[in-house]
Amino acid sequence: MPDRWFIELRYEERMGKTVNLKNPRTVAEKMMWLKLHDHNPIYTIFADKYQSKIWFKEHFGELYIIPNLAIYKSVDEININELPNQFVIKCNHDSGSAFLCYDRQNFQFVDKNGVKCEWNYIVNYLRKALLENYFFYDREWPYKNIKEHLILVEPLCLTKEGNLPNDIKMFFCNGEFWFTNVTYWNAGEQDRCTYDVNWERMPFVYTNPTLYNERTNTSNVPCPPHYKEMLKIGKEIASYCKFVRVDFYDIDGEMKYGEITFYNGGGLDRFYPEEYDLFYGNKLVLK
């Protein structure tokens, strides 16, 4: 199916209305336009979780990089007994294939949503994922030309309390900072909070509908100590992009690079309240 047809159908399915690609106005509509027309070759490097680490290290140093403990070209190369007791295992060429191991010896594995799963399930999932081009799921162009599909193993980064670290997702438009969306973990409960450049609370969230409820954007998240450094690095990365999300982790005050994303939720996440979709859409210049 041609990309335009697929994008139109997927948009109508998820958003419940027709997308305007001739004169896009909202952020969601402009995300669809960018999928079709914004094809900077450097996006392929940024989307590749292996290559983006190399690029990041070359430009900003190794200090903020989460190291690779192992790199595999096939699931048949994996010997789970050689891995540490806690780790993350994921593919480099897609989104969502990450699995967390909290205790290898007691077979405590969860997927990206925190759902418990078996090791055999993870192996079969990764085996299938290696054969697939993630581009065809949502027509996210940066994934299309990732040539080498790999499995990466990283340390499982947890806070001193054993929680997942705050996930600092910074949004940039036309090279300028928009807002920060924080995935905040507190005693196993997840919240998503939005902050401006001065770490003042903003009255909206930009997220997947399945993650939104009346408690969203209610936690008081402390500003990470390295926030200014995150902003500086994020803005430099954003200079290559019309629209981009740059992620960092705050691990007990220690900053680590996460990933670079071009279409939040495949470009189909929503603003709550909805009027911010048009408000920020007016700020995103496409040409």
C-alpha positions, 0 to 999 in steps of 0.5 A: 500500500502506498505510504500516503494511503496507509498514513491516511487510514491509520490516522482515521483509525486512531484519531477518528477523523480525516487527516488534512495533508494538503494544509496540515494545522495540528501537531498530529497532522503535521507529524503525518506530513513529516513522515511523507516529506521530511527524509533527512539521511541523518534521521536513520542514524538517530533512529538506530539505537546502536548507531545513535550511541556512536554518534552521541559519543563522538559529539558529546563524549562517553560520560552520558552513554549507557554501555552495551554489555553485549551485541548479537546478530542472532538470538542463537548467539545469546547465552543467558547464563553469561548475562548479568543478573539484571539487564535490558535486552532490545533491538536497535532498529525498532521501537518497543522491543525492550525487555527488562530483567530484574532477576535472571536467576529467578526468571523475573522478566517484564516487557516495556509495559511492565507485564511479566513474560517468559524468557522463551517468549522474549527470544521468539519475539526478538527472533521475529523482530530481527527479520522485520522492517519497523518502517512498515508498521507506521511508515516512520521513515527514519527506521526504513533504511537501518541496514543492520538489525542487532540485539543490544544488552544494556545494564538495567538502570534503577534508582537506589530505591529500586525504581525505574529512573525518571525518563526526561523526554524533551520536545524541540520544534524547528531547533527550539525547545517546546516542553519536557514530558517526564515519565515519573515513577513513584512506588511503582506508580507511573505519572506523566508530567509536563514542564517548561524550560524553567521547570515550571508545570505546564497545564497539558500533557502529550501522551498515548490515550491509554496512559492518560487519566485524571491523575496524569500531570499531578506529581511534583517531579524534582528538576534533574541536576543536569537539566541545563546540560540536557537542554544544551545537548537536546538543542544541538541535536534538534538543529538537524530536525524539524521536530524531534524528541530527545530522551535522557534518564535521571538516575539519582541525579546522574544523567544518561542519554536515552534515545532520539524519536521523531514521531511521539507514539507514531505521531498519533499521541494526543494533547490533553486538553486538545486545544494544545494540538493546534496551539503547538501545530501553529508553531511547527513550520514545515517548509 
